[in-house]
Structures are given as structure tokens and as C-alpha cells.
Amino acid sequence: MADSTHHTIRRAAARPRGWCCSFSGVPDSPEHRALPAAAAQKLPPKSPLAPSFHSSPSSKLAGLIDPRRILSPGRVSPIDSEGSPAVAAAGAEEEEALPREQAAALAPFVAVREDVEEGGGGLDLRLSLRGRDGRCVVMELDSAVLRESSAFFADMVPDASGGGGGGGKRVEVDGVDNLEAFKEAVELMFEPDAMRWLARAGVSRAIGVLEVSSSIMFDRGIESCLRYIEAVPWNENEEERLKHVFARCTFDESVCRDVLARLQQQCRSGSEDLTVQLVESVTSGTNNGARKELQSLVSGLLSKSSVYHKDLSGLNKGSLYQICRSCLSSLVELFVESSVPVEDAGQATTVSDSKPMVERVSKQTENLNWLFDILVNNDMAEGFVELWAKQDELIRMHEQASPMFRYELSRISASVFIALGKGRIQCPSDTRSQLFYGWFRPMLTDFGWLQRCSKGLDVRILEENLGQVLLTLPLQQQQSLFEEWFRCFASRGTECPNLGRAFQMQLSRAYHT
């Protein structure tokens, strides 16, 4: 038994019933007398043939009490599940003296009761709780309160008024996982105002007490814990613990309904519908600052590291691509609008009662880049590459549009090229060829604007991955595109992406074929 400091708690004398508790070594009792040589042997390992404690239908302390030891009353000798002759013989006579109904109540649990002659008084029961780590809590209690509060202890502790013995009683519970929570569940039985006690304890401790209360069939503790937990906020870890408790324990629906309503949707329309609604709300937002914050929030919820990923990862691919097409249609309309001649050249990038064209185009390209990131992170982005490669109308209008906002289209192309170059998307050769056929020249044209208005884009990473993807094309197409880049770089210098390393690799391959 591990040593620990002595700690005693006593209730006020005015209380009619009470208890006291100590973290200490176990007091002198028959459980701790020297054993005969035959009985004082090392506890054997758990037999692989022993029945699983968690599978026992009669066990209410699954996960809290070690099933490997069933102690005979008044003894510390373990009874091996495989049947050690020496130990079994030592406890046979005393087991015959135990009433059959009490033995049935004790057998599934690692608990022992001993009746001893001690002085009277309200504290007529000594309860010893032993943790798996060797720590021990000894509590002196009013057995009547324990019996009234817990169905488990009602079977363990005889009623003194019914002839169960007038002296003191000792009960030991061994192999407790959460020793502190078990002790606090017992404390709660003696609290007149359980909600006040729980409010001081907090949510984390209340969850531990809830699990113990369920195991020892402490109904008032279950109801109080659930009522308190439902009324206060939880953090993410506490919510996960609650889900674990509800998965292990069974509660009456009338007392747990409100907590379940916070843990799961009662009328499910589908998490994928909720996700699509969130995405649609973000893309249609009109406040730029709020839209960016919401984009970050939703991206975090949908990330694979999020605790909510399991609940919100049911993304409807078709619905997401429908939102992408809607944003692309808006982008096409904006470019068509910008190409309409107006009488006043100063109004070329604005329309009446509207935001500037630059801002409106930027909003749609940001939406598309954000949607593309969601698709990439959920392994759904191959269709986006094909969709972007087929934007013939946008490619045609790019050349005539103002450079002040047309470079936003190349920002989308940059995201696609980087994802392809890093291997995060695998597309057929025809799709990659069509992508370069349509968007490589606009990228050469807009690169200078992308450098000056990067908006978080790392142009060095763009150059590296653009060259990598170009090298995945057929050699004839590679040669044609590198020739176009060579001419552009020769005339524009740093206003054109530097694909020199990829160009060298292409020449090396060409010379060796």
C-alpha cells in the first residue's frame, strides 16, 4: 500500500448524519493481518479464460473496479479465477457462513464487507476505496445514508435495524479507476444542496461524478449532475468526455433529454446540409472583413484536425460544385459588365449604386480560392481543375479586361498550379494540357501584378510548382510552352515567372531522347 499524507474531513456537529474521510494507509483490520504461507502468495496474473468484466450483464461498476479479485469477507486473500487450492480452502468455511443473497451481491464486484464490534454513533461504517495506483481513501460514514442513496451499497451494507448487526461495519472497494470521482460521488450523498456543490466543483469533476453515480446506481447524483451539466457551458474536451460517458452508460430519457439535445441533433437534416448552408452564407456575404473571418472559422471546422470534423465532414460534393459554378457565373457577368463601353471613362470600373469593379471581382476570386481549398482538403478538387480549364469565355475576356482586376483570375490559376505541383491533386494528362493551353499565357501576363499585389501568395512557390507541373506534360507541349516562356522572359525579365530550373530539366530530357 502506497503511503500518503493523512487527511481528515468531518461534517459540522449540527448535521444529523455525517462522514469523515482520510487519505492514508489502511487501518488495522483483519484484512491486513499476516497471512499463512500458503495464502500469502503473489497475486497471479489474470487468466485469459476469466470472463470479461465489461461483458458481465450484472456488473454496474464496469471500468471502475478490477474484476480480477473477489475477496472473501474478513480476508485479504485473493481467490484466483482459475482456482488456487490453497486460497480456496482457506476461504471456504467463511464463505459458507455468508448469507446467499449477500454473496450474490458481492461476487461481481471487487468489494468486501466485514462486521466488527465497535462503539456506536452515527458513523457506523468504514468505507475503504482503493485505486489502481495503490492510493487508498478511508471514509467513516452513516451507513443508512449510503443505503438510501445507492442501490449498489444497499446490497453491500446490511440494515442494522433489520438485524444486520449492531456493531461497526467495514466495506472495501478495490481497483477503482477514478478514485477522486468515486470519493466525491459518496460525498454528494451527504450534501443537502447538490447543485451548489457541483457549481463549486465545475463541469469536469461533475462528469466524473456522473459516471461513478451511474455505476453505483446513485439516482439523485445522476439527476443532479445532468441538471448541472446541461445548464453550463462546456469546452471541447468536456464535450468529448460527455459523449464517451453516454456511450458507456445508460440513463433514463426523462433526465438526460436536455443534455442529449446539446450533444446531438434530434431532427437530423444532415450535417452535409448544414455545411453547405454555412458555405453559401459565407460566399454571399457583403462585409469583406466579416466574410474573411467566417471563411477562417468554417475552414477550421472542416479541417481534419478539428474535433468537429467527424460531425461536419459529410460534405455534399455536388452542392459545393454548384456554389463554385454560381461564383464563376458571377465572375463572368462582372467581366461582361466591365467590357460594356460607357460614356464617362472615369466610371469604367463602377456601376451606379455599387461597389467598385475591382472589389467585386476580388470578392468572387477569393470565394473561389476558398472553395478550392475546401475541395483540396477533402480530396474533391479534381473536378475544379477541369471546371477552371474550360472557362473559355473568361480566358477570351481576360485579354481585353483592365489589368487592375484581370490578374485576379491568375490568382485562381496560381492556386491550381501550386496544388498540382505539390501532388495534392492528380488529374489526367488531357486536363493538365487544357489547363496550360488556356491559362499559361494569362499567367505570364499577370505575374508582375501578382508580385505587387500578392495578397498572401508566395510567388517563389508559384514559380517552382508551375515549372514542376509543366514538366508533367507531353514533351512536345513542354517544348512549345517553354519557348513561349523564353520569349516572354527575354523581353519582360522579372515581370515574368522564372522557370529556368524547369527549362534546364526540359532541355536535358530533350537532348537525351
C-alpha positions as CSV (number, residue, x, y, z in Angstrom):
1,M,0.0,0.0,0.0
2,A,1.4,3.3,-1.1
3,D,2.0,5.8,1.7
4,S,0.1,9.1,1.6
5,T,-0.5,12.1,3.8
6,H,-3.3,11.8,6.3
7,H,-6.2,14.0,5.5
8,T,-9.5,14.0,7.5
9,I,-12.8,15.8,6.7
10,R,-15.6,16.0,9.2
11,R,-19.1,17.5,8.9
12,A,-20.4,20.0,11.4
13,A,-21.8,18.6,14.6
14,A,-25.3,20.1,13.8
15,R,-25.6,17.7,10.8
16,P,-27.7,14.6,11.8
17,R,-25.7,12.4,9.6
18,G,-22.1,12.6,8.6
19,W,-19.0,11.1,7.3
20,C,-15.3,11.5,7.6
21,C,-12.6,10.7,5.1
22,S,-8.9,10.1,5.1
23,F,-6.2,9.5,2.5
24,S,-4.0,7.2,4.5
25,G,-2.6,3.8,4.9
26,V,-5.3,1.2,5.7
27,P,-6.1,0.9,9.4
28,D,-5.5,-2.3,11.4
29,S,-8.2,-4.8,10.5
30,P,-8.5,-8.5,9.7
31,E,-7.8,-7.6,6.1
32,H,-4.2,-6.7,6.9
33,R,-3.1,-9.5,9.3
34,A,-0.2,-11.6,8.4
35,L,-1.3,-14.5,6.1
36,P,-0.3,-18.1,6.3
37,A,2.5,-19.0,3.9
38,A,0.1,-20.9,1.7
39,A,-2.2,-17.9,1.3
40,A,0.4,-15.1,1.2
41,Q,1.5,-15.7,-2.3
42,K,1.8,-13.2,-5.1
43,L,-1.4,-12.4,-6.9
44,P,-1.4,-14.5,-10.1
45,P,-1.9,-12.8,-13.5
46,K,-5.4,-12.5,-14.9
47,S,-6.4,-15.8,-16.5
48,P,-7.1,-15.5,-20.3
49,L,-10.0,-17.8,-19.6
50,A,-11.6,-15.5,-17.0
51,P,-14.8,-13.9,-18.2
52,S,-14.6,-10.3,-19.3
53,F,-15.8,-7.9,-16.6
54,H,-17.2,-5.5,-19.2
55,S,-19.3,-8.2,-20.7
56,S,-20.9,-9.1,-17.4
57,P,-24.6,-8.1,-17.6
58,S,-24.8,-7.8,-13.8
59,S,-21.9,-5.5,-13.4
60,K,-22.7,-1.9,-12.7
61,L,-19.1,-0.9,-11.9
62,A,-17.6,-1.8,-15.3
63,G,-14.4,0.2,-15.9
64,L,-14.3,1.4,-12.3
65,I,-13.5,-1.9,-10.4
66,D,-10.9,-4.5,-11.2
67,P,-12.7,-7.8,-11.8
68,R,-9.6,-10.0,-11.1
69,R,-10.1,-10.1,-7.4
70,I,-13.1,-11.2,-5.4
71,L,-12.2,-11.0,-1.7
72,S,-13.8,-13.3,0.9
73,P,-15.4,-11.4,3.8
74,G,-13.0,-10.7,6.6
75,R,-10.0,-11.8,4.5
76,V,-7.4,-10.2,2.1
77,S,-6.6,-13.4,0.4
78,P,-7.4,-13.2,-3.4
79,I,-9.4,-16.0,-5.0
80,D,-7.8,-16.8,-8.3
81,S,-10.2,-17.1,-11.3
82,E,-8.5,-20.4,-12.1
83,G,-8.9,-21.7,-8.6
84,S,-5.8,-21.9,-6.4
85,P,-6.4,-24.8,-4.0
86,A,-4.7,-23.2,-1.0
87,V,-6.6,-20.0,-1.3
88,A,-9.9,-21.6,-2.0
89,A,-9.6,-23.9,1.0
90,A,-8.7,-21.0,3.3
91,G,-11.8,-19.1,2.5
92,A,-14.3,-21.9,2.1
93,E,-15.6,-22.0,5.7
94,E,-16.2,-18.3,5.9
95,E,-18.0,-18.2,2.6
96,E,-20.4,-20.8,3.8
97,A,-21.3,-18.5,6.7
98,L,-22.2,-15.6,4.4
99,P,-25.9,-15.4,3.5
100,R,-26.5,-16.4,-0.1
101,E,-28.1,-13.2,-1.2
102,Q,-25.2,-11.1,0.2
103,A,-22.7,-13.3,-1.6
104,A,-24.6,-12.9,-4.9
105,A,-24.4,-9.1,-4.5
106,L,-20.7,-9.2,-3.7
107,A,-19.5,-11.7,-6.3
108,P,-19.4,-9.5,-9.4
109,F,-17.6,-6.7,-7.6
110,V,-14.2,-6.3,-6.0
111,A,-15.7,-5.4,-2.7
112,V,-15.6,-6.9,0.8
113,R,-17.7,-6.3,3.9
114,E,-16.7,-7.1,7.5
115,D,-18.8,-6.8,10.6
116,V,-16.8,-5.8,13.7
117,E,-17.7,-4.8,17.2
118,E,-17.0,-1.1,17.7
119,G,-18.5,1.8,19.5
120,G,-21.8,3.2,18.4
121,G,-22.6,6.6,17.0
122,G,-23.8,8.0,13.7
123,L,-20.6,7.0,11.8
124,D,-21.1,3.2,11.9
125,L,-19.5,2.3,8.6
126,R,-15.9,2.5,7.4
127,L,-15.6,2.5,3.6
128,S,-12.2,1.9,2.0
129,L,-11.7,2.8,-1.6
130,R,-8.5,1.5,-3.3
131,G,-7.3,2.9,-6.6
132,R,-5.4,1.1,-9.2
133,D,-2.4,3.3,-8.5
134,G,-2.2,2.0,-4.9
135,R,-3.7,5.0,-3.2
136,C,-6.4,4.5,-0.6
137,V,-9.3,6.6,0.7
138,V,-10.9,5.7,4.0
139,M,-14.3,7.2,4.8
140,E,-16.3,6.9,8.0
141,L,-19.9,7.1,7.1
142,D,-23.5,6.8,8.2
143,S,-24.5,3.5,6.6
144,A,-28.2,4.5,6.5
145,V,-27.4,7.4,4.1
146,L,-25.3,5.1,1.9
147,R,-28.0,2.5,1.7
148,E,-30.8,5.1,0.9
149,S,-28.7,6.8,-1.8
150,S,-27.2,3.9,-3.7
151,A,-28.7,0.6,-4.8
152,F,-25.2,-0.9,-5.0
153,F,-24.4,0.0,-1.4
154,A,-27.9,-1.1,-0.3
155,D,-26.9,-4.6,-1.3
156,M,-23.4,-4.3,0.2
157,V,-24.4,-2.8,3.6
158,P,-26.9,-4.7,5.8
159,D,-29.6,-2.7,7.5
160,A,-28.7,-2.6,11.2
161,S,-32.3,-2.0,12.2
162,G,-33.3,-5.3,10.4
163,G,-30.9,-7.4,12.4
164,G,-27.9,-7.0,10.2
165,G,-25.6,-6.4,13.1
166,G,-25.4,-3.6,15.7
167,G,-21.6,-3.0,15.6
168,G,-19.4,-1.2,13.2
169,K,-19.1,-2.3,9.6
170,R,-16.3,-2.2,7.1
171,V,-16.6,-2.2,3.3
172,E,-13.8,-2.2,0.8
173,V,-14.0,-1.4,-2.9
174,D,-10.8,-2.2,-4.8
175,G,-9.4,-1.4,-8.3
176,V,-11.1,2.0,-8.7
177,D,-10.1,3.9,-11.8
178,N,-11.1,7.4,-10.8
179,L,-10.6,7.4,-7.0
180,E,-11.3,11.1,-6.6
181,A,-14.6,10.9,-8.5
182,F,-15.7,7.9,-6.5
183,K,-15.0,9.7,-3.2
184,E,-16.8,12.8,-4.4
185,A,-19.9,10.8,-5.5
186,V,-20.1,9.4,-2.0
187,E,-19.6,12.9,-0.6
188,L,-22.5,14.1,-2.7
189,M,-24.9,11.7,-0.9
190,F,-24.4,13.7,2.2
191,E,-24.9,17.1,0.6
192,P,-28.3,18.8,1.1
193,D,-27.7,21.1,-1.8
194,A,-26.2,19.0,-4.6
195,M,-26.4,21.8,-7.3
196,R,-24.4,24.2,-5.1
197,W,-21.7,21.5,-4.5
198,L,-21.5,20.8,-8.3
199,A,-21.3,24.5,-9.1
200,R,-18.2,24.8,-6.9
201,A,-16.7,21.6,-8.4
202,G,-17.1,22.5,-12.1
203,V,-18.0,20.6,-15.2
204,S,-15.0,18.3,-15.4
205,R,-15.5,16.9,-11.9
206,A,-19.2,16.7,-12.4
207,I,-18.7,14.4,-15.4
208,G,-16.5,12.1,-13.3
209,V,-19.2,12.0,-10.5
210,L,-21.9,11.4,-13.1
211,E,-20.1,8.3,-14.4
212,V,-19.5,6.9,-10.9
213,S,-23.1,7.7,-9.9
214,S,-24.3,5.7,-12.8
215,S,-22.1,2.7,-11.9
216,I,-23.2,2.6,-8.2
217,M,-26.9,3.4,-9.1
218,F,-26.9,6.7,-7.2
219,D,-30.1,8.2,-8.8
220,R,-30.0,11.6,-7.1
221,G,-26.4,12.1,-8.1
222,I,-27.2,11.2,-11.7
223,E,-30.1,13.7,-11.9
224,S,-28.2,16.5,-10.1
225,C,-25.1,16.0,-12.4
226,L,-27.1,16.0,-15.6
227,R,-29.2,19.1,-14.5
228,Y,-26.0,21.0,-13.6
229,I,-24.1,19.9,-16.8
230,E,-27.0,20.9,-19.1
231,A,-27.1,24.4,-17.6
232,V,-23.5,25.4,-18.0
233,P,-21.1,25.8,-21.0
234,W,-18.6,23.0,-21.9
235,N,-15.3,23.2,-23.6
236,E,-14.4,20.7,-26.4
237,N,-12.6,18.2,-24.2
238,E,-15.5,18.1,-21.7
239,E,-18.0,17.6,-24.6
240,E,-15.9,14.6,-25.8
241,R,-15.9,13.2,-22.3
242,L,-19.6,13.5,-22.1
243,K,-20.1,11.7,-25.4
244,H,-17.8,8.9,-24.0
245,V,-19.9,8.7,-20.8
246,F,-23.2,8.5,-22.8
247,A,-21.7,5.8,-24.9
248,R,-20.8,3.7,-21.8
249,C,-23.7,4.4,-19.5
250,T,-27.5,4.2,-19.9
251,F,-29.6,7.0,-18.4
252,D,-33.3,7.4,-18.2
253,E,-34.5,9.5,-21.1
254,S,-36.5,11.9,-18.9
255,V,-33.4,13.0,-17.1
256,C,-30.9,13.1,-19.9
257,R,-33.0,14.5,-22.7
258,D,-31.8,18.1,-22.4
259,V,-28.1,17.1,-22.3
260,L,-28.6,14.9,-25.4
261,A,-30.2,17.8,-27.2
262,R,-27.0,19.7,-26.8
263,L,-24.8,16.7,-27.8
264,Q,-26.6,15.7,-31.0
265,Q,-29.3,16.9,-33.4
266,Q,-32.7,15.4,-32.6
267,C,-34.1,16.0,-36.0
268,R,-31.3,15.5,-38.4
269,S,-31.5,17.2,-41.8
270,G,-27.9,16.0,-42.4
271,S,-24.6,17.6,-41.4
272,E,-23.8,18.0,-45.1
273,D,-26.8,20.3,-45.4
274,L,-25.6,22.4,-42.5
275,T,-22.1,22.6,-44.0
276,V,-23.4,23.7,-47.4
277,Q,-25.6,26.4,-45.8
278,L,-22.6,27.7,-43.9
279,V,-20.5,27.9,-47.1
280,E,-23.3,29.6,-49.1
281,S,-23.7,32.2,-46.3
282,V,-20.0,33.0,-46.4
283,T,-19.8,33.3,-50.2
284,S,-22.9,35.6,-50.3
285,G,-21.7,37.9,-47.5
286,T,-21.3,41.6,-48.3
287,N,-19.0,42.6,-45.5
288,N,-15.4,41.9,-46.5
289,G,-13.9,41.7,-43.0
290,A,-16.7,39.5,-41.7
291,R,-16.6,37.2,-44.7
292,K,-12.8,36.6,-44.2
293,E,-13.3,35.8,-40.5
294,L,-16.2,33.4,-41.4
295,Q,-14.0,31.8,-44.1
296,S,-11.4,31.1,-41.4
297,L,-13.9,29.8,-39.0
298,V,-15.6,27.4,-41.4
299,S,-12.2,26.2,-42.7
300,G,-11.2,25.4,-39.2
301,L,-14.4,23.4,-38.5
302,L,-13.8,21.4,-41.7
303,S,-10.2,20.7,-41.2
304,K,-9.2,17.2,-40.4
305,S,-7.6,18.2,-37.1
306,S,-10.8,19.7,-35.8
307,V,-12.8,17.9,-33.1
308,Y,-15.9,18.6,-35.2
309,H,-14.5,17.1,-38.4
310,K,-16.3,13.8,-37.8
311,D,-19.7,15.6,-37.5
312,L,-19.3,18.1,-40.2
313,S,-17.2,16.2,-42.8
314,G,-20.3,14.9,-44.6
315,L,-19.7,17.4,-47.4
316,N,-22.1,17.2,-50.4
317,K,-19.7,17.4,-53.3
318,G,-22.5,18.2,-55.8
319,S,-23.7,21.1,-53.7
320,L,-20.2,22.5,-53.3
321,Y,-19.6,22.5,-57.0
322,Q,-22.9,24.1,-57.5
323,I,-21.7,27.0,-55.3
324,C,-18.5,27.1,-57.4
325,R,-20.4,27.4,-60.6
326,S,-22.5,30.2,-59.1
327,C,-19.4,32.1,-58.2
328,L,-17.9,31.5,-61.7
329,S,-21.1,32.8,-63.3
330,S,-20.9,35.9,-61.2
331,L,-17.3,36.4,-62.3
332,V,-18.3,36.1,-66.0
333,E,-21.1,38.6,-65.5
334,L,-18.6,41.1,-63.9
335,F,-16.2,40.8,-66.8
336,V,-19.0,41.2,-69.3
337,E,-20.2,44.2,-67.5
338,S,-16.6,45.7,-67.5
339,S,-16.4,45.3,-71.3
340,V,-19.5,47.4,-71.9
341,P,-18.4,50.9,-73.1
342,V,-19.5,53.8,-71.0
343,E,-19.6,57.5,-71.8
344,D,-17.6,58.5,-68.8
345,A,-14.3,56.7,-68.8
346,G,-13.9,57.6,-65.1
347,Q,-16.8,55.3,-64.4
348,A,-15.4,52.3,-66.3
349,T,-14.8,50.2,-63.3
350,T,-18.0,51.1,-61.4
351,V,-21.7,51.0,-61.8
352,S,-24.3,53.1,-60.1
353,D,-25.1,52.3,-56.5
354,S,-22.5,49.6,-56.4
355,K,-19.0,48.9,-55.1
356,P,-16.0,49.3,-57.4
357,M,-15.5,46.6,-60.0
358,V,-12.1,45.7,-58.6
359,E,-13.6,45.0,-55.2
360,R,-16.5,42.9,-56.7
361,V,-14.1,40.8,-58.8
362,S,-11.8,40.3,-55.9
363,K,-14.7,39.0,-53.7
364,Q,-15.6,36.3,-56.3
365,T,-12.0,35.2,-56.8
366,E,-11.5,35.0,-53.0
367,N,-14.6,32.9,-52.8
368,L,-13.4,30.5,-55.5
369,N,-10.0,30.2,-54.0
370,W,-11.5,29.4,-50.6
371,L,-13.9,26.8,-52.1
372,F,-10.9,25.3,-53.9
373,D,-9.0,25.0,-50.6
374,I,-12.0,23.2,-49.1
375,L,-12.2,20.8,-52.0
376,V,-8.5,20.1,-51.9
377,N,-8.5,19.4,-48.1
378,N,-11.4,17.0,-48.6
379,D,-9.9,15.2,-51.7
380,M,-12.6,16.6,-54.1
381,A,-10.7,19.1,-56.2
382,E,-10.1,17.2,-59.4
383,G,-13.4,18.4,-60.8
384,F,-12.4,22.0,-60.1
385,V,-9.3,21.8,-62.2
386,E,-11.4,20.6,-65.1
387,L,-14.0,23.3,-64.5
388,W,-11.4,26.0,-64.4
389,A,-9.6,24.7,-67.5
390,K,-12.9,25.0,-69.5
391,Q,-13.6,28.7,-68.8
392,D,-13.2,29.7,-72.4
393,E,-15.3,32.9,-72.0
394,L,-13.2,34.2,-69.1
395,I,-10.0,33.3,-70.9
396,R,-11.2,35.2,-74.0
397,M,-12.3,38.3,-72.0
398,H,-9.1,38.3,-69.9
399,E,-7.1,39.9,-72.7
400,Q,-9.4,42.9,-73.1
401,A,-10.1,43.5,-69.4
402,S,-8.3,46.0,-67.2
403,P,-5.1,44.7,-65.7
404,M,-6.3,46.3,-62.4
405,F,-8.6,43.3,-61.8
406,R,-7.9,40.7,-64.5
407,Y,-4.9,39.5,-62.6
408,E,-7.4,38.1,-60.0
409,L,-8.1,35.3,-62.5
410,S,-4.5,34.3,-62.5
411,R,-4.6,34.2,-58.7
412,I,-7.1,31.3,-59.1
413,S,-4.8,29.7,-61.7
414,A,-1.9,30.1,-59.2
415,S,-3.7,28.1,-56.6
416,V,-4.5,25.3,-59.0
417,F,-0.9,25.2,-60.3
418,I,0.6,25.0,-56.8
419,A,-1.8,22.2,-55.7
420,L,-0.9,20.2,-58.9
421,G,2.8,20.8,-58.4
422,K,2.7,19.6,-54.8
423,G,0.9,16.5,-55.8
424,R,-2.3,17.3,-53.8
425,I,-4.4,16.7,-56.9
426,Q,-4.0,14.1,-59.6
427,C,-5.6,14.9,-62.9
428,P,-5.4,13.2,-66.3
429,S,-2.9,14.5,-68.8
430,D,-5.6,15.9,-71.1
431,T,-7.0,18.1,-68.2
432,R,-3.5,19.4,-67.4
433,S,-2.8,20.1,-71.1
434,Q,-6.1,22.0,-71.4
435,L,-5.3,24.0,-68.2
436,F,-2.0,25.2,-69.6
437,Y,-3.4,25.8,-73.1
438,G,-6.0,28.2,-71.6
439,W,-4.3,29.8,-68.5
440,F,-0.5,29.7,-69.1
441,R,-0.4,32.9,-71.2
442,P,-2.6,34.9,-68.8
443,M,-0.2,33.8,-66.0
444,L,2.8,35.2,-67.9
445,T,0.9,38.4,-68.5
446,D,-0.3,38.9,-64.9
447,F,2.8,37.8,-63.0
448,G,4.0,41.3,-62.4
449,W,0.7,42.3,-60.8
450,L,0.7,39.1,-58.7
451,Q,4.1,40.1,-57.3
452,R,2.9,43.7,-56.5
453,C,-0.5,42.6,-55.1
454,S,0.4,39.2,-53.7
455,K,-2.4,39.0,-51.0
456,G,-0.6,36.2,-49.3
457,L,0.6,34.5,-52.5
458,D,4.2,33.3,-52.4
459,V,5.4,33.9,-56.0
460,R,8.6,31.8,-55.4
461,I,6.4,28.8,-54.6
462,L,4.3,29.6,-57.6
463,E,7.3,29.6,-59.9
464,E,8.6,26.3,-58.5
465,N,5.3,24.4,-58.8
466,L,4.4,26.0,-62.1
467,G,7.6,24.6,-63.6
468,Q,7.0,21.2,-61.9
469,V,3.5,20.8,-63.4
470,L,4.7,21.9,-66.8
471,L,7.2,19.1,-66.8
472,T,4.4,16.6,-66.4
473,L,3.0,17.4,-69.9
474,P,4.0,15.6,-73.1
475,L,7.4,16.6,-74.3
476,Q,6.1,18.3,-77.5
477,Q,3.8,20.5,-75.5
478,Q,6.5,21.2,-73.0
479,Q,8.8,22.5,-75.7
480,S,6.1,24.8,-77.1
481,L,5.2,26.3,-73.7
482,F,8.9,26.7,-72.7
483,E,9.6,28.6,-76.0
484,E,6.7,30.9,-75.2
485,W,8.0,31.5,-71.7
486,F,11.6,32.1,-73.0
487,R,10.4,34.8,-75.3
488,C,8.4,36.5,-72.5
489,F,11.2,36.3,-70.0
490,A,13.7,37.7,-72.5
491,S,11.5,40.8,-73.1
492,R,10.0,41.3,-69.6
493,G,12.5,39.9,-67.2
494,T,11.3,39.8,-63.6
495,E,7.7,40.7,-64.7
496,C,7.6,37.1,-65.9
497,P,7.9,34.0,-63.7
498,N,11.4,32.5,-63.6
499,L,11.1,28.9,-64.8
500,G,14.8,28.5,-65.5
501,R,15.3,25.3,-63.4
502,A,12.4,23.5,-65.1
503,F,13.6,24.8,-68.5
504,Q,17.0,23.2,-67.9
505,M,15.4,19.9,-67.0
506,Q,13.3,20.0,-70.1
507,L,16.4,20.7,-72.3
508,S,18.2,17.8,-70.6
509,R,15.4,15.4,-71.4
510,A,15.1,16.7,-74.9
511,Y,18.8,16.1,-75.6
512,H,18.7,12.6,-74.2
513,T,15.7,11.4,-76.3
